């Protein structure tokens, strides 16, 4: 891992963690672990932690597949009121974002099922996919 | 609420007093008397079978597990020392469990996974099942860590390691098989979602039946992993692995160069 950092500060109603990792398939595990750790610290049920980790795998895979290849991925994980929000971004721009066909992509369909809110967006770090999940199924929150 | 402690002897329904006396007499001669050794095996076979059943449902047949546990029982009989002053069941239980765990380590893993991680994973699977049943919901990572005496990081790591676990029963029929079409018929108002997935239908159709079923239950009917586990009679972690594998397969089918 070429570079990593952790930030604790005001993001939403809680803290945030930010990691910057080389854009390689093997870093998926690192990112999954970070997201899972934040969610477990917030008391997520294990199966919802698992949903978050599956969603993370899909998002990272999608960001890595986009062209041109990106050098780094930047992932920010925010502790929100009653949940977690993840924003994963490429540091290398793409020609179009959201990519063509994103609405009906496998990524969108998976995120729709596994998260409570998701979107393709442009973040401060670059083209990004954001998704959020509540800790308690059916609960209303600021997500 | 606590998870089973394998160090504790199990009540196997024998008359403790008479069995203990007979066991003592048999152990006094077992070194030179094959019949006494055979009788000891007979008396304590229920203990081995009981321990084997604790590991049933993790991809190895119960018959195989009983065989493995029986080897552990024989080893325990050969090594038991009456002068130590503990009951045979208390001595034999960790020996038999060790044999069962060694069996899973040697037979069940598709890729090389460190022994510590394999043992943590087995512990986590057991704890997950026990806790989910007693709580009636998916336990939190913190609850799993407390009940399994693992750290929260170890729990998460063990959960990920399960993806490297391979068992032959993964693709076995579920019994009365549910098809994708059957499941879609139950999705009711989720027609829009189902139509969007239609583009993926050819790839979904190529998935093993069990993965298709779990995918459909999760994505079309919106069941949680715990609810799916209950519905199809698998552990939540088993469902997680199958779901992960199905998504990997779909991703690869859509982009073979990925």
Boltz contact constraints between the chains, C-beta under 6 A:
constraints:
  - contact:
      token1: [A, 36]
      token2: [B, 156]
      max_distance: 6.0
  - contact:
      token1: [A, 40]
      token2: [B, 141]
      max_distance: 6.0
  - contact:
      token1: [A, 40]
      token2: [B, 152]
      max_distance: 6.0
  - contact:
      token1: [A, 43]
      token2: [B, 140]
      max_distance: 6.0
  - contact:
      token1: [A, 45]
      token2: [B, 138]
      max_distance: 6.0
  - contact:
      token1: [A, 45]
      token2: [B, 140]
      max_distance: 6.0
  - contact:
      token1: [A, 46]
      token2: [B, 138]
      max_distance: 6.0
  - contact:
      token1: [A, 46]
      token2: [B, 139]
      max_distance: 6.0
  - contact:
      token1: [A, 46]
      token2: [B, 141]
      max_distance: 6.0
  - contact:
      token1: [A, 47]
      token2: [B, 138]
      max_distance: 6.0
  - contact:
      token1: [A, 47]
      token2: [B, 224]
      max_distance: 6.0
  - contact:
      token1: [A, 47]
      token2: [B, 225]
      max_distance: 6.0
  - contact:
      token1: [A, 47]
      token2: [B, 226]
      max_distance: 6.0
  - contact:
      token1: [A, 47]
      token2: [B, 236]
      max_distance: 6.0
  - contact:
      token1: [A, 50]
      token2: [B, 240]
      max_distance: 6.0
  - contact:
      token1: [A, 61]
      token2: [B, 251]
      max_distance: 6.0
  - contact:
      token1: [A, 65]
      token2: [B, 258]
      max_distance: 6.0
  - contact:
      token1: [A, 104]
      token2: [B, 196]
      max_distance: 6.0
  - contact:
      token1: [A, 106]
      token2: [B, 254]
      max_distance: 6.0
  - contact:
      token1: [A, 113]
      token2: [B, 219]
      max_distance: 6.0
